[in-house]
Amino acid sequence: MIFSSILFLYFFLPVFMGIYGLAKPKHRAKALALGSCFFTAWENPWGLINLAVSGICAYIGGILIYNFRENRRKSGAAMIICAAVNAAMLVFFSYSGYDRTSLIGAALGRDTVLPFSAFGVSVYTLHSISYCADIYRGSLEPDIKFSCVFSYTAFIPSMVCGPVVRYKELSESLKAPRITSGKLSDGILLFMFGLFEKTAVSDRLGFLWKDMTSAGAESMQLETAWLGLLIFGFWFYFEFLGFSHMARGFALMLGFELKPNFKLPFTEKTIIGFASSFNISLNRWAKDYIYDSFTKNKDSRVINSAKLLLCAAAVGLWYGTGVNFILWSVFTALLILAESGLKNILSRIPSAVRFIMTQLSVLLSWSVLSGKDLHSTFGYIRALFRLEAVSGGDTVWYWLKSSFVLIVLCMLLASPLMKLLNSKLRDLKFDVISFSKPMIILALLILCTAFMVSGNGKAAFAF
């Protein structure tokens, strides 16, 4: 059960919101904790074991780290144990049915490692580690209420694929979450907009991408390969963007305000700008808890580069266990390092040219994720630079006509146009947004329901 399913939209969400709304504010953290358990158990009851271990590890580990704060050796040992337990669960329980193309499958030499996956493990393990790390660093004191710590660790809106939040961002609200009519209506609208991005945009792009690559890269023309790469990049982006908006909308309905996880990355003129505005919470987590955990050395470019590549590998593992995900993330890190080294030269290039160079580099980076394994990935990369004609290959015009409307929609949604339009409407004396909000929500509900019924509604990428 994920956010983009009929079951969640018409059963879990209204029932849970009813129970949560009727509960007294001081008891809503317990309602969140119970809802998280049900949400996890629906996917696989065995996943409750991992969820409980992560929550208990955060609660007890945080108390031990704080009590041993005068003894750095014992405090550090407790921190290492907490991080190691959560990291082990993240690596071994993120996905069921590892194959030989994944690092774990390749290392163990068998097709299946574990019989089940733990839903949400890629998020609540990071929450558990950050909670203990903040206590270890002295920037946070442990909460004595287990329900608050557990409901943060297993924060329902973040369970599918983030955003990853800090305990300090939710601690005050968790004590007694308040639901207001304004937050509720804004949250519903944001959730429905994210659901539209997932079901009407991302899923359609996914179906189109699978059709384009069904015959293999060997029969693909150069122009078609580049068009397919654009479609794949938008698919990857709107998949995560849609779930991020649904998470923020769901959280707002519950009385929590989460920061945006994406800030128009396709408008950036630098690779660094693109990376810093794409899945912001995950990249910030990697910087704060991996990069900054090592000894700081501002003068050593080699050490800092190694730290960045290590962070990139960790981020790649979060997206998936396949080697492709790690190579994609490391490739992006190498582009960042190259851009940093050439910043004096690049600063002399006109901004319009830098924008084109950045977007082409990002577009090329998607090719690393294009295949299910390295063989198919390299085959697609070869198609991108194939100069000879391919007989019998599908022409780019057929796929361009098939995807034109969808690509234009993606460009509009990925541009600042929607944000600008929203700002202009709010500046009017007559509040158009508030007046039309019920009609927009109803229209999106009907449209998204139709798409969910016709499609599978599942997450295209494993989280």
C-alpha positions in Angstrom: 0.0 0.0 0.0 1.5 3.3 -1.1 0.1 6.8 -1.4 -0.8 6.3 -5.1 -3.2 3.4 -4.6 -7.0 3.2 -4.4 -6.6 1.3 -1.1 -4.7 4.2 0.5 -6.8 7.0 -0.9 -10.2 5.6 -0.2 -9.6 3.4 2.8 -6.5 4.1 4.9 -6.4 7.9 4.6 -10.0 8.7 5.6 -10.0 6.1 8.4 -6.7 7.1 9.8 -7.4 10.8 9.5 -10.8 10.2 11.3 -9.0 8.4 14.2 -6.2 10.9 14.3 -8.6 13.9 14.3 -10.8 12.4 17.1 -7.7 11.7 19.3 -6.7 14.4 21.8 -3.6 16.4 20.6 -1.5 14.9 23.4 -2.3 11.4 22.2 -1.8 11.9 18.5 1.8 10.8 18.6 0.5 7.4 19.7 -2.0 7.4 16.9 0.9 8.2 14.5 2.9 5.3 15.9 0.0 2.8 15.6 -0.7 4.1 12.0 2.9 3.5 11.1 2.8 0.0 12.3 -0.4 -0.8 10.4 1.0 0.9 7.3 4.1 -1.2 7.5 2.4 -4.5 8.4 0.0 -4.2 5.4 2.9 -4.5 3.0 4.6 -7.3 5.0 4.0 -8.1 8.7 7.6 -9.2 9.1 8.7 -5.7 8.4 7.4 -4.7 11.9 10.4 -6.4 13.3 12.8 -4.0 11.5 10.6 -1.0 12.4 10.5 -2.0 16.1 14.3 -2.6 16.2 15.0 0.8 14.6 12.6 2.7 16.9 13.8 0.9 20.0 17.4 1.4 18.9 16.8 5.2 18.5 15.0 5.5 21.9 17.4 3.4 24.0 20.5 4.4 22.0 19.7 8.1 22.4 19.3 7.7 26.2 22.6 5.8 26.5 24.5 8.2 24.4 23.2 11.1 26.5 23.9 9.4 29.8 27.5 8.5 28.7 28.1 12.0 27.3 31.0 12.5 29.8 32.6 9.3 28.6 33.2 9.7 24.9 34.4 6.1 24.5 31.1 4.6 25.8 29.0 7.3 24.1 30.8 6.7 20.8 30.3 2.9 21.2 26.6 3.3 21.7 26.5 5.6 18.6 28.4 3.1 16.5 26.1 0.2 17.5 23.0 2.3 16.7 24.4 3.3 13.3 25.6 -0.2 12.5 22.3 -1.9 13.3 20.3 0.6 11.2 22.8 0.5 8.3 22.7 -3.3 8.3 18.9 -3.3 8.1 19.0 -0.7 5.3 21.4 -2.8 3.2 19.9 -6.2 3.8 16.1 -5.4 4.0 15.7 -2.6 1.5 14.6 -4.9 -1.3 13.4 -8.5 -1.7 14.8 -10.8 -4.3 18.3 -9.4 -4.9 19.7 -10.5 -8.2 23.3 -10.9 -9.4 23.3 -7.3 -10.8 23.1 -5.9 -7.3 26.2 -5.6 -5.1 24.8 -8.0 -2.5 23.8 -10.6 -5.0 27.1 -10.4 -6.8 29.0 -10.7 -3.5 27.0 -13.7 -2.1 26.6 -15.3 -5.5 23.0 -16.2 -5.3 19.7 -14.8 -6.7 17.8 -14.3 -3.5 19.2 -13.1 -0.1 16.1 -12.6 2.0 12.5 -13.7 1.6 11.0 -10.3 2.3 11.7 -6.6 2.3 10.9 -4.1 5.1 8.7 -1.4 3.8 10.0 2.1 4.7 13.4 0.9 5.9 15.2 3.3 3.7 13.7 6.2 5.6 13.2 5.2 9.2 16.8 3.9 9.5 18.1 7.3 8.5 15.7 8.9 11.0 17.0 6.6 13.8 20.7 7.4 12.9 20.2 11.1 12.7 18.3 11.2 16.1 21.2 9.4 17.9 23.8 11.4 16.0 22.3 14.7 17.0 22.3 13.6 20.7 25.9 12.4 20.3 26.9 15.8 18.9 25.2 17.6 21.8 22.6 19.5 19.6 19.7 17.5 20.9 18.5 15.9 24.2 16.7 12.6 24.2 12.9 12.6 24.5 11.6 10.4 27.4 8.3 9.8 25.6 8.8 6.6 23.5 5.7 7.4 21.4 7.3 10.7 20.2 10.6 9.0 19.3 8.9 6.1 17.6 6.4 8.2 15.7 9.3 10.4 14.4 11.4 7.3 13.4 8.4 5.8 11.6 6.9 9.1 10.4 4.1 8.0 8.1 4.3 10.8 5.5 8.0 10.0 4.9 7.6 6.2 4.8 7.4 5.8 1.1 10.5 7.7 -0.1 11.0 10.7 2.2 11.6 13.5 2.7 14.1 12.6 5.4 13.4 15.0 8.4 15.2 15.8 11.6 13.7 15.3 15.0 14.2 19.0 15.8 11.9 19.9 13.0 9.1 17.8 14.4 9.8 17.6 18.2 7.5 20.5 19.2 4.6 19.5 17.0 4.9 15.8 18.1 4.0 16.7 21.7 0.5 17.9 20.6 0.0 18.1 16.9 -2.7 20.7 15.9 -5.0 20.4 12.9 -6.3 23.6 11.4 -8.8 24.0 8.6 -6.2 26.0 6.6 -3.5 23.3 7.0 -6.0 20.6 6.2 -7.3 22.1 3.0 -3.7 23.1 1.9 -2.5 19.6 2.7 -5.3 17.9 0.7 -4.6 20.2 -2.3 -0.8 19.5 -2.2 -1.4 15.8 -1.7 -3.7 15.7 -4.7 -1.3 17.7 -6.9 1.5 15.2 -6.0 -0.9 12.3 -6.8 -1.5 13.9 -10.2 2.3 14.1 -10.8 2.6 10.5 -9.9 -0.4 8.9 -11.7 -0.9 11.3 -14.7 2.7 12.2 -15.4 5.3 9.8 -13.9 3.3 6.6 -14.7 2.6 7.7 -18.2 6.3 8.5 -18.7 7.2 5.0 -17.3 4.9 3.2 -19.7 6.2 5.3 -22.6 9.8 4.5 -21.6 9.2 0.8 -21.4 7.6 0.8 -24.9 10.5 2.7 -26.4 13.1 0.3 -24.9 11.1 -3.0 -25.3 13.0 -3.9 -28.4 16.4 -3.2 -26.9 19.0 -0.4 -27.5 20.5 -2.3 -30.5 17.5 -1.4 -32.7 17.3 2.2 -31.5 18.3 5.2 -33.6 20.5 8.0 -32.1 17.8 10.6 -32.1 15.3 8.2 -30.5 17.9 7.3 -27.8 18.3 10.9 -26.8 14.6 11.5 -26.7 14.2 8.4 -24.6 16.8 9.7 -22.2 14.8 12.9 -21.8 11.7 10.9 -21.1 13.5 8.7 -18.6 15.0 11.7 -16.8 11.5 13.3 -16.4 10.1 9.9 -15.3 12.8 9.6 -12.5 12.2 13.2 -11.4 8.4 13.2 -11.3 8.3 9.9 -9.6 10.2 11.3 -6.6 8.6 14.8 -6.9 5.1 13.3 -6.8 5.8 11.2 -3.7 7.5 14.2 -2.1 4.5 16.4 -2.6 2.1 13.7 -1.4 4.3 13.3 1.7 4.3 17.1 2.5 0.6 17.3 1.9 -0.1 14.3 4.1 2.1 15.8 6.8 0.3 19.1 6.6 -3.0 17.4 7.1 -1.6 15.9 10.3 -0.4 19.3 11.5 3.3 19.2 10.4 5.0 21.5 8.0 7.8 19.9 6.0 10.3 21.8 3.9 10.2 21.4 0.0 12.4 18.5 -1.1 12.8 19.7 -4.7 13.5 23.3 -5.8 13.2 23.4 -9.6 16.5 21.6 -10.4 15.9 21.8 -14.2 16.3 25.6 -14.0 19.8 25.4 -12.5 22.8 26.6 -14.4 25.4 24.4 -12.6 25.7 20.8 -11.6 26.2 21.8 -8.0 23.0 23.8 -8.1 21.1 20.9 -9.7 22.3 18.4 -7.0 21.6 20.8 -4.2 18.0 21.2 -5.4 17.3 17.6 -6.1 16.1 15.4 -3.2 17.4 18.0 -0.8 16.7 16.2 2.4 18.7 13.1 1.4 21.7 15.0 0.2 21.7 17.2 3.3 21.5 14.0 5.5 24.5 12.5 3.6 26.5 15.8 4.1 25.7 16.2 7.8 26.0 12.6 8.9 28.6 11.1 6.5 30.7 13.9 5.0 30.9 16.0 8.2 31.6 12.9 10.3 35.2 12.7 9.0 37.9 15.0 10.2 37.6 18.3 8.4 40.5 19.3 6.2 39.8 22.3 4.2 43.3 22.3 2.6 43.2 18.7 1.3 41.4 18.5 -2.0 42.0 14.8 -2.3 40.5 14.0 1.1 37.5 16.2 0.5 37.0 14.6 -3.0 37.2 11.1 -1.4 34.6 12.1 1.2 32.3 13.4 -1.6 32.6 10.2 -3.6 31.8 8.2 -0.4 28.7 10.3 0.2 27.7 9.8 -3.4 28.1 6.0 -3.2 25.9 6.0 0.0 23.3 8.1 -1.7 23.3 5.8 -4.7 22.7 2.8 -2.4 19.7 4.6 -0.9 18.1 4.7 -4.4 18.8 1.1 -5.1 21.2 -1.8 -4.5 22.1 -2.1 -8.2 25.5 -1.1 -9.4 23.9 1.4 -11.8 22.6 3.5 -8.9 26.0 3.8 -7.4 27.7 4.6 -10.7 25.0 7.2 -11.4 25.5 8.9 -8.1 29.4 8.7 -8.3 29.3 10.0 -11.9 27.3 13.0 -10.7 29.8 13.6 -7.9 32.6 13.5 -10.5 30.8 16.1 -12.5 30.6 18.3 -9.4 34.3 17.9 -8.8 35.1 18.8 -12.4 32.9 21.8 -12.2 34.5 22.9 -9.0 38.0 22.5 -10.5 37.0 24.5 -13.6 34.9 27.2 -11.9 37.3 30.0 -13.0 36.9 29.0 -16.6 33.2 28.3 -16.4 32.5 31.6 -14.8 33.5 33.3 -18.1 31.0 31.4 -20.1 27.6 33.1 -20.7 24.9 31.9 -18.3 22.7 30.6 -21.2 25.5 28.4 -22.4 26.2 27.2 -18.9 22.5 26.3 -18.5 22.6 24.2 -21.7 25.9 22.5 -20.7 24.5 21.7 -17.2 21.2 20.2 -18.6 23.1 18.2 -21.2 25.4 16.8 -18.5 22.4 15.9 -16.3 20.7 14.3 -19.3 23.7 12.2 -20.1 23.9 11.1 -16.4 20.5 9.5 -16.7 22.0 7.0 -19.2 23.8 5.3 -16.3 20.4 4.3 -14.9 18.8 3.4 -18.3 19.4 -0.3 -18.1 18.6 -3.1 -15.7 22.2 -4.2 -15.7 25.6 -2.9 -16.8 25.3 -4.7 -20.2 22.0 -3.1 -21.2 23.3 0.2 -19.8 26.4 0.2 -21.9 24.2 -0.8 -24.9 22.0 2.3 -24.4 25.1 4.5 -24.0 26.4 3.2 -27.3 23.1 4.0 -28.9 23.4 7.6 -27.8 26.6 8.0 -29.9 25.7 5.7 -32.8 26.3 7.6 -36.0 25.4 4.9 -38.5 21.8 4.4 -39.5 19.8 1.5 -38.0 17.6 -0.4 -40.4 14.1 -1.1 -39.2 14.6 1.1 -36.2 11.6 3.2 -34.9 11.8 6.8 -36.1 12.1 9.6 -33.7 9.1 11.3 -35.2 6.8 8.5 -34.1 7.9 8.7 -30.5 8.0 12.5 -30.6 4.4 12.6 -31.7 3.5 10.0 -29.1 5.2 11.9 -26.3 4.9 15.6 -27.4 2.0 16.6 -25.1 3.5 14.8 -22.1 6.9 16.3 -22.6 5.4 19.8 -22.9 3.5 19.2 -19.7 6.7 18.0 -17.9 8.5 21.2 -19.1 5.7 23.4 -17.7 5.7 21.6 -14.4 9.5 21.6 -14.1 9.7 25.4 -14.8 9.0 28.3 -12.4 5.7 29.0 -14.4 3.4 27.2 -11.8 5.1 28.9 -8.9 4.8 32.3 -10.6 1.2 31.8 -11.5 0.4 30.8 -7.9 2.1 33.9 -6.6 0.2 36.2 -9.0 -3.1 34.6 -8.0 -2.4 35.1 -4.3 -1.6 38.8 -4.9 -5.1 39.5 -6.3 -7.6 41.1 -4.0 -10.0 38.3 -4.7 -8.6 35.1 -3.3 -9.0 32.9 -6.3 -7.0 30.0 -4.8 -9.3 29.6 -1.7 -12.4 30.0 -3.8 -11.5 27.5 -6.4 -9.7 25.0 -4.1 -12.6 22.6 -3.5 -13.3 22.4 -7.3 -9.5 21.8 -8.0 -9.3 19.1 -5.4 -12.5 17.4 -6.7 -11.2 17.6 -10.3 -7.8 16.1 -9.3 -9.5 13.4 -7.3 -11.6 12.3 -10.3 -8.7 12.5 -12.7 -6.2 10.7 -10.5 -8.7 8.0 -9.6 -9.3 7.3 -13.3 -5.5 7.0 -13.8 -5.1 4.7 -10.8 -7.9 2.4 -12.0 -6.3 2.2 -15.5 -2.7 1.8 -14.2 -1.0 -0.1 -11.5 -0.2 2.9 -9.2 2.9 1.2 -7.9 6.2 2.9 -7.3 8.4 2.5 -10.4 11.6 2.6 -8.4 12.2 0.6 -5.2 12.6 2.8 -2.2 
